[in-house]
Amino acid sequence: MSKLPVILIVDDDEMNLTMAKCILEKKVRAEILTTTSGSGCLNILQKRQGAIDLILLDIAMPAMDGIQTLSVIRKNPAYTDMKVIFLTAAADKNTIIKASQLKIADYVKKPFTPEDLIARVEKQIFPPIEDPEVNDIFKALDNLGL
């Protein structure tokens, strides 16, 4: 039996945190962890020795915001390719530029819809298969109406 992917949700707003967790627990087969701060995120990463498949990271948080948190994460060579999706109400140009410089996988604009959150998370955790042979099989099944 393969282990479930691990998703860490980081948001200082308890309502957003609870909502995202509930949505993902119902629709995505994954272990869901949560914390309310950037320092909490870094502590979980350290405790789990980086064994996190995806981080959903709020940008606007007190003390250490999402940009600062991700900057610290990216300084660790073991985490340079860790998948991170920003959760943000701020979609201003400067924030998007800073986020892209930190190699984010995607961002979800708040308030988010369950469908949008699920689709963006699944795209990162279960990326499409890029094997031409497998794609040919799927095309053949589609042509047969299966």
Rosetta constraint file for C-alpha pairs under 8 A:
AtomPair CA 4 CA 29 HARMONIC 6.69 0.50
AtomPair CA 4 CA 30 HARMONIC 5.00 0.50
AtomPair CA 4 CA 31 HARMONIC 6.10 0.50
AtomPair CA 5 CA 29 HARMONIC 7.54 0.50
AtomPair CA 5 CA 30 HARMONIC 4.90 0.50
AtomPair CA 5 CA 31 HARMONIC 6.15 0.50
AtomPair CA 5 CA 52 HARMONIC 7.50 0.50
AtomPair CA 5 CA 53 HARMONIC 5.85 0.50
AtomPair CA 5 CA 125 HARMONIC 7.24 0.50
AtomPair CA 6 CA 30 HARMONIC 5.65 0.50
AtomPair CA 6 CA 31 HARMONIC 4.73 0.50
AtomPair CA 6 CA 32 HARMONIC 6.02 0.50
AtomPair CA 6 CA 33 HARMONIC 7.40 0.50
AtomPair CA 6 CA 51 HARMONIC 7.47 0.50
AtomPair CA 6 CA 52 HARMONIC 5.12 0.50
AtomPair CA 6 CA 53 HARMONIC 5.16 0.50
AtomPair CA 6 CA 54 HARMONIC 6.62 0.50
AtomPair CA 7 CA 30 HARMONIC 6.75 0.50
AtomPair CA 7 CA 31 HARMONIC 6.17 0.50
AtomPair CA 7 CA 32 HARMONIC 4.98 0.50
AtomPair CA 7 CA 33 HARMONIC 6.12 0.50
AtomPair CA 7 CA 52 HARMONIC 6.21 0.50
AtomPair CA 7 CA 53 HARMONIC 5.94 0.50
AtomPair CA 7 CA 54 HARMONIC 4.85 0.50
AtomPair CA 7 CA 55 HARMONIC 5.77 0.50
AtomPair CA 7 CA 56 HARMONIC 7.39 0.50
AtomPair CA 8 CA 32 HARMONIC 6.01 0.50
AtomPair CA 8 CA 33 HARMONIC 4.68 0.50
AtomPair CA 8 CA 34 HARMONIC 5.55 0.50
AtomPair CA 8 CA 35 HARMONIC 7.68 0.50
AtomPair CA 8 CA 41 HARMONIC 7.79 0.50
AtomPair CA 8 CA 52 HARMONIC 6.91 0.50
AtomPair CA 8 CA 54 HARMONIC 6.32 0.50
AtomPair CA 8 CA 55 HARMONIC 4.73 0.50
AtomPair CA 8 CA 56 HARMONIC 6.13 0.50
AtomPair CA 9 CA 17 HARMONIC 6.85 0.50
AtomPair CA 9 CA 20 HARMONIC 7.74 0.50
AtomPair CA 9 CA 21 HARMONIC 7.44 0.50
AtomPair CA 9 CA 32 HARMONIC 7.40 0.50
AtomPair CA 9 CA 33 HARMONIC 6.18 0.50
AtomPair CA 9 CA 34 HARMONIC 4.74 0.50
AtomPair CA 9 CA 35 HARMONIC 6.46 0.50
AtomPair CA 9 CA 55 HARMONIC 5.91 0.50
AtomPair CA 9 CA 56 HARMONIC 4.69 0.50
AtomPair CA 9 CA 57 HARMONIC 6.20 0.50
AtomPair CA 10 CA 17 HARMONIC 7.21 0.50
AtomPair CA 10 CA 34 HARMONIC 5.90 0.50
AtomPair CA 10 CA 35 HARMONIC 5.06 0.50
AtomPair CA 10 CA 36 HARMONIC 5.50 0.50
AtomPair CA 10 CA 37 HARMONIC 6.24 0.50
AtomPair CA 10 CA 38 HARMONIC 7.11 0.50
AtomPair CA 10 CA 41 HARMONIC 6.55 0.50
AtomPair CA 10 CA 55 HARMONIC 7.39 0.50
AtomPair CA 10 CA 56 HARMONIC 6.02 0.50
AtomPair CA 10 CA 57 HARMONIC 4.88 0.50
AtomPair CA 10 CA 58 HARMONIC 5.94 0.50
AtomPair CA 11 CA 16 HARMONIC 6.96 0.50
AtomPair CA 11 CA 17 HARMONIC 5.70 0.50
AtomPair CA 11 CA 35 HARMONIC 6.68 0.50
AtomPair CA 11 CA 36 HARMONIC 4.88 0.50
AtomPair CA 11 CA 37 HARMONIC 6.42 0.50
AtomPair CA 11 CA 57 HARMONIC 6.50 0.50
AtomPair CA 11 CA 58 HARMONIC 5.03 0.50
AtomPair CA 11 CA 61 HARMONIC 7.17 0.50
AtomPair CA 12 CA 17 HARMONIC 7.51 0.50
AtomPair CA 12 CA 35 HARMONIC 7.74 0.50
AtomPair CA 12 CA 36 HARMONIC 4.27 0.50
AtomPair CA 12 CA 37 HARMONIC 5.85 0.50
AtomPair CA 12 CA 58 HARMONIC 7.62 0.50
AtomPair CA 12 CA 61 HARMONIC 5.87 0.50
AtomPair CA 12 CA 62 HARMONIC 7.77 0.50
AtomPair CA 13 CA 17 HARMONIC 6.18 0.50
AtomPair CA 13 CA 36 HARMONIC 7.18 0.50
AtomPair CA 14 CA 18 HARMONIC 5.98 0.50
AtomPair CA 14 CA 36 HARMONIC 7.44 0.50
AtomPair CA 15 CA 19 HARMONIC 6.03 0.50
AtomPair CA 16 CA 20 HARMONIC 6.01 0.50
AtomPair CA 17 CA 21 HARMONIC 6.10 0.50
AtomPair CA 17 CA 34 HARMONIC 7.20 0.50
AtomPair CA 17 CA 36 HARMONIC 7.83 0.50
AtomPair CA 18 CA 22 HARMONIC 6.05 0.50
AtomPair CA 19 CA 23 HARMONIC 6.15 0.50
AtomPair CA 20 CA 24 HARMONIC 6.15 0.50
AtomPair CA 20 CA 114 HARMONIC 7.96 0.50
AtomPair CA 20 CA 117 HARMONIC 7.85 0.50
AtomPair CA 21 CA 25 HARMONIC 5.96 0.50
AtomPair CA 21 CA 32 HARMONIC 6.72 0.50
AtomPair CA 21 CA 34 HARMONIC 7.73 0.50
AtomPair CA 22 CA 26 HARMONIC 6.26 0.50
AtomPair CA 23 CA 27 HARMONIC 6.35 0.50
AtomPair CA 23 CA 114 HARMONIC 6.27 0.50
AtomPair CA 23 CA 118 HARMONIC 7.65 0.50
AtomPair CA 24 CA 28 HARMONIC 5.16 0.50
AtomPair CA 24 CA 29 HARMONIC 7.97 0.50
AtomPair CA 24 CA 30 HARMONIC 7.92 0.50
AtomPair CA 24 CA 32 HARMONIC 7.68 0.50
AtomPair CA 24 CA 118 HARMONIC 6.67 0.50
AtomPair CA 25 CA 29 HARMONIC 7.09 0.50
AtomPair CA 25 CA 30 HARMONIC 7.21 0.50
AtomPair CA 25 CA 31 HARMONIC 7.92 0.50
AtomPair CA 25 CA 32 HARMONIC 7.01 0.50
AtomPair CA 27 CA 118 HARMONIC 7.16 0.50
AtomPair CA 28 CA 118 HARMONIC 7.25 0.50
AtomPair CA 28 CA 122 HARMONIC 7.32 0.50
AtomPair CA 35 CA 40 HARMONIC 5.74 0.50
AtomPair CA 35 CA 41 HARMONIC 6.33 0.50
AtomPair CA 36 CA 40 HARMONIC 6.70 0.50
AtomPair CA 36 CA 41 HARMONIC 7.98 0.50
AtomPair CA 37 CA 41 HARMONIC 6.31 0.50
AtomPair CA 37 CA 61 HARMONIC 6.94 0.50
AtomPair CA 37 CA 62 HARMONIC 7.80 0.50
AtomPair CA 37 CA 64 HARMONIC 7.16 0.50
AtomPair CA 37 CA 65 HARMONIC 7.96 0.50
AtomPair CA 38 CA 42 HARMONIC 6.39 0.50
AtomPair CA 38 CA 61 HARMONIC 7.70 0.50
AtomPair CA 38 CA 63 HARMONIC 7.97 0.50
AtomPair CA 38 CA 64 HARMONIC 5.39 0.50
AtomPair CA 38 CA 65 HARMONIC 6.37 0.50
AtomPair CA 38 CA 66 HARMONIC 6.58 0.50
AtomPair CA 38 CA 68 HARMONIC 7.96 0.50
AtomPair CA 38 CA 69 HARMONIC 5.28 0.50
AtomPair CA 39 CA 43 HARMONIC 6.17 0.50
AtomPair CA 39 CA 64 HARMONIC 7.02 0.50
AtomPair CA 39 CA 69 HARMONIC 7.44 0.50
AtomPair CA 40 CA 44 HARMONIC 6.22 0.50
AtomPair CA 41 CA 45 HARMONIC 6.24 0.50
AtomPair CA 41 CA 69 HARMONIC 7.86 0.50
AtomPair CA 42 CA 46 HARMONIC 6.19 0.50
AtomPair CA 42 CA 69 HARMONIC 7.53 0.50
AtomPair CA 42 CA 73 HARMONIC 7.37 0.50
AtomPair CA 43 CA 47 HARMONIC 6.11 0.50
AtomPair CA 44 CA 48 HARMONIC 5.97 0.50
AtomPair CA 45 CA 49 HARMONIC 5.75 0.50
AtomPair CA 45 CA 50 HARMONIC 4.80 0.50
AtomPair CA 45 CA 51 HARMONIC 7.13 0.50
AtomPair CA 45 CA 52 HARMONIC 7.16 0.50
AtomPair CA 46 CA 50 HARMONIC 6.31 0.50
AtomPair CA 48 CA 52 HARMONIC 7.46 0.50
AtomPair CA 50 CA 78 HARMONIC 7.70 0.50
AtomPair CA 50 CA 79 HARMONIC 7.14 0.50
AtomPair CA 52 CA 82 HARMONIC 7.93 0.50
AtomPair CA 53 CA 82 HARMONIC 7.08 0.50
AtomPair CA 53 CA 83 HARMONIC 6.68 0.50
AtomPair CA 53 CA 125 HARMONIC 7.10 0.50
AtomPair CA 54 CA 82 HARMONIC 6.93 0.50
AtomPair CA 54 CA 83 HARMONIC 5.00 0.50
AtomPair CA 54 CA 84 HARMONIC 5.72 0.50
AtomPair CA 54 CA 85 HARMONIC 7.54 0.50
AtomPair CA 54 CA 124 HARMONIC 7.53 0.50
AtomPair CA 54 CA 125 HARMONIC 7.18 0.50
AtomPair CA 55 CA 82 HARMONIC 8.00 0.50
AtomPair CA 55 CA 83 HARMONIC 6.40 0.50
AtomPair CA 55 CA 84 HARMONIC 4.71 0.50
AtomPair CA 55 CA 85 HARMONIC 6.20 0.50
AtomPair CA 56 CA 84 HARMONIC 5.94 0.50
AtomPair CA 56 CA 85 HARMONIC 4.87 0.50
AtomPair CA 56 CA 86 HARMONIC 5.76 0.50
AtomPair CA 56 CA 87 HARMONIC 6.33 0.50
AtomPair CA 57 CA 66 HARMONIC 5.97 0.50
AtomPair CA 57 CA 84 HARMONIC 6.89 0.50
AtomPair CA 57 CA 85 HARMONIC 6.15 0.50
AtomPair CA 57 CA 86 HARMONIC 4.77 0.50
AtomPair CA 57 CA 87 HARMONIC 5.54 0.50
AtomPair CA 58 CA 65 HARMONIC 7.54 0.50
AtomPair CA 58 CA 66 HARMONIC 5.52 0.50
AtomPair CA 58 CA 86 HARMONIC 5.71 0.50
AtomPair CA 58 CA 87 HARMONIC 4.52 0.50
AtomPair CA 58 CA 88 HARMONIC 5.83 0.50
AtomPair CA 59 CA 65 HARMONIC 5.50 0.50
AtomPair CA 59 CA 66 HARMONIC 3.93 0.50
AtomPair CA 59 CA 67 HARMONIC 6.14 0.50
AtomPair CA 59 CA 86 HARMONIC 6.51 0.50
AtomPair CA 59 CA 87 HARMONIC 6.41 0.50
AtomPair CA 59 CA 88 HARMONIC 5.70 0.50
AtomPair CA 59 CA 90 HARMONIC 7.87 0.50
AtomPair CA 60 CA 65 HARMONIC 5.46 0.50
AtomPair CA 60 CA 66 HARMONIC 6.43 0.50
AtomPair CA 60 CA 88 HARMONIC 7.23 0.50
AtomPair CA 60 CA 90 HARMONIC 8.00 0.50
AtomPair CA 61 CA 65 HARMONIC 4.56 0.50
AtomPair CA 61 CA 66 HARMONIC 6.76 0.50
AtomPair CA 64 CA 68 HARMONIC 5.91 0.50
AtomPair CA 64 CA 69 HARMONIC 6.24 0.50
AtomPair CA 65 CA 69 HARMONIC 6.10 0.50
AtomPair CA 66 CA 70 HARMONIC 6.00 0.50
AtomPair CA 66 CA 86 HARMONIC 7.66 0.50
AtomPair CA 67 CA 71 HARMONIC 6.09 0.50
AtomPair CA 67 CA 98 HARMONIC 7.40 0.50
AtomPair CA 67 CA 99 HARMONIC 6.83 0.50
AtomPair CA 68 CA 72 HARMONIC 6.41 0.50
AtomPair CA 69 CA 73 HARMONIC 6.32 0.50
AtomPair CA 70 CA 74 HARMONIC 6.03 0.50
AtomPair CA 70 CA 102 HARMONIC 7.03 0.50
AtomPair CA 71 CA 75 HARMONIC 6.43 0.50
AtomPair CA 71 CA 102 HARMONIC 6.81 0.50
AtomPair CA 72 CA 76 HARMONIC 7.21 0.50
AtomPair CA 73 CA 79 HARMONIC 6.18 0.50
AtomPair CA 73 CA 80 HARMONIC 7.41 0.50
AtomPair CA 74 CA 79 HARMONIC 5.78 0.50
AtomPair CA 74 CA 80 HARMONIC 4.87 0.50
AtomPair CA 74 CA 102 HARMONIC 7.21 0.50
AtomPair CA 75 CA 79 HARMONIC 7.66 0.50
AtomPair CA 75 CA 80 HARMONIC 7.21 0.50
AtomPair CA 76 CA 80 HARMONIC 6.59 0.50
AtomPair CA 81 CA 103 HARMONIC 7.90 0.50
AtomPair CA 83 CA 104 HARMONIC 6.75 0.50
AtomPair CA 83 CA 105 HARMONIC 5.73 0.50
AtomPair CA 83 CA 124 HARMONIC 7.34 0.50
AtomPair CA 84 CA 104 HARMONIC 5.22 0.50
AtomPair CA 84 CA 105 HARMONIC 5.48 0.50
AtomPair CA 84 CA 106 HARMONIC 7.07 0.50
AtomPair CA 85 CA 104 HARMONIC 5.96 0.50
AtomPair CA 85 CA 105 HARMONIC 5.56 0.50
AtomPair CA 85 CA 106 HARMONIC 4.77 0.50
AtomPair CA 85 CA 107 HARMONIC 4.91 0.50
AtomPair CA 85 CA 108 HARMONIC 6.99 0.50
AtomPair CA 86 CA 99 HARMONIC 7.96 0.50
AtomPair CA 86 CA 104 HARMONIC 7.17 0.50
AtomPair CA 86 CA 106 HARMONIC 6.57 0.50
AtomPair CA 86 CA 107 HARMONIC 4.47 0.50
AtomPair CA 86 CA 108 HARMONIC 6.15 0.50
AtomPair CA 87 CA 107 HARMONIC 5.87 0.50
AtomPair CA 87 CA 108 HARMONIC 4.93 0.50
AtomPair CA 87 CA 109 HARMONIC 6.01 0.50
AtomPair CA 87 CA 110 HARMONIC 6.52 0.50
AtomPair CA 88 CA 107 HARMONIC 7.20 0.50
AtomPair CA 88 CA 108 HARMONIC 6.30 0.50
AtomPair CA 88 CA 109 HARMONIC 5.04 0.50
AtomPair CA 88 CA 110 HARMONIC 5.41 0.50
AtomPair CA 89 CA 109 HARMONIC 5.52 0.50
AtomPair CA 89 CA 110 HARMONIC 4.67 0.50
AtomPair CA 89 CA 111 HARMONIC 6.96 0.50
AtomPair CA 90 CA 95 HARMONIC 7.07 0.50
AtomPair CA 90 CA 109 HARMONIC 7.68 0.50
AtomPair CA 91 CA 95 HARMONIC 6.49 0.50
AtomPair CA 91 CA 96 HARMONIC 6.39 0.50
AtomPair CA 91 CA 109 HARMONIC 7.36 0.50
AtomPair CA 92 CA 96 HARMONIC 6.39 0.50
AtomPair CA 93 CA 97 HARMONIC 6.18 0.50
AtomPair CA 94 CA 98 HARMONIC 6.18 0.50
AtomPair CA 95 CA 99 HARMONIC 6.06 0.50
AtomPair CA 96 CA 100 HARMONIC 6.10 0.50
AtomPair CA 97 CA 101 HARMONIC 6.28 0.50
AtomPair CA 98 CA 102 HARMONIC 6.62 0.50
AtomPair CA 99 CA 103 HARMONIC 6.79 0.50
AtomPair CA 99 CA 104 HARMONIC 6.12 0.50
AtomPair CA 100 CA 104 HARMONIC 5.78 0.50
AtomPair CA 105 CA 124 HARMONIC 7.49 0.50
AtomPair CA 106 CA 120 HARMONIC 7.38 0.50
AtomPair CA 108 CA 112 HARMONIC 6.63 0.50
AtomPair CA 108 CA 116 HARMONIC 7.53 0.50
AtomPair CA 108 CA 117 HARMONIC 6.73 0.50
AtomPair CA 108 CA 120 HARMONIC 7.70 0.50
AtomPair CA 112 CA 116 HARMONIC 6.66 0.50
AtomPair CA 112 CA 117 HARMONIC 6.55 0.50
AtomPair CA 113 CA 117 HARMONIC 6.30 0.50
AtomPair CA 114 CA 118 HARMONIC 6.06 0.50
AtomPair CA 115 CA 119 HARMONIC 6.04 0.50
AtomPair CA 116 CA 120 HARMONIC 6.15 0.50
AtomPair CA 117 CA 121 HARMONIC 6.11 0.50
AtomPair CA 118 CA 122 HARMONIC 5.94 0.50
AtomPair CA 119 CA 123 HARMONIC 6.07 0.50
AtomPair CA 120 CA 124 HARMONIC 6.59 0.50
AtomPair CA 121 CA 125 HARMONIC 6.19 0.50
AtomPair CA 122 CA 126 HARMONIC 5.29 0.50
AtomPair CA 122 CA 127 HARMONIC 7.17 0.50
AtomPair CA 123 CA 127 HARMONIC 4.99 0.50
AtomPair CA 123 CA 128 HARMONIC 7.32 0.50
AtomPair CA 129 CA 134 HARMONIC 7.47 0.50
AtomPair CA 129 CA 135 HARMONIC 7.46 0.50
AtomPair CA 130 CA 134 HARMONIC 7.89 0.50
AtomPair CA 130 CA 135 HARMONIC 7.33 0.50
AtomPair CA 131 CA 135 HARMONIC 6.16 0.50
AtomPair CA 132 CA 136 HARMONIC 6.09 0.50
AtomPair CA 133 CA 137 HARMONIC 6.49 0.50
AtomPair CA 134 CA 138 HARMONIC 6.39 0.50
AtomPair CA 135 CA 139 HARMONIC 6.17 0.50
AtomPair CA 136 CA 140 HARMONIC 6.14 0.50
AtomPair CA 137 CA 141 HARMONIC 6.22 0.50
AtomPair CA 138 CA 142 HARMONIC 6.14 0.50
AtomPair CA 139 CA 143 HARMONIC 6.16 0.50
AtomPair CA 140 CA 144 HARMONIC 6.31 0.50
AtomPair CA 141 CA 145 HARMONIC 6.26 0.50
AtomPair CA 141 CA 146 HARMONIC 5.10 0.50
AtomPair CA 142 CA 146 HARMONIC 5.57 0.50
